[in-house]
Amino acid sequence: MNKRQALIAAALATVCAAQVGTAAAADDKEKCYGVAKAGQNDCATSAHSCAGQAKTDKGADEWKFVPKGTCEKAGGKTTPPAK
């Protein structure tokens, strides 16, 4: 194996390892509604289309990923608000 092939193999192994680590980390998280601060939400809602666009702190439909089991302790809910 020449240096170029070794470099490509190492890069590919790094990418694969990073994806496995990310998937495992996502399994340890849950959506927590009502705890996101303004501009720190993790995804879209009916009011906007992207992460980081929350206008107020602790909006009922704004959510963040938090470690499993910590949402209620932080004052949030694991289910979205009724519409």
C-alpha positions, 0 to 999 in steps of 0.5 A: 500500500502506498502513502496515498492509499494509506491516507485515503484508508485512514480518512475513510476510517475516521469518517466511519468512526465519527458517524458511529459515535454520532449515532450513539450520542443521539440515542442518549438524547431526547427532545425537551420542549419549553427549555430553549433560550432565545436563539438556541433552539435545535430545530424548526417550529410552526413559527420559523423554519430553522434552528437558532431562530427562537425569538423568546426564552422557553417558548412552549413549542421550541425544543432542544436535545438534552440528555435522556432523563433530564428534561423534566428536571430542567422544567421542560416536557418531552411531548410537544404542546397541544395545538 
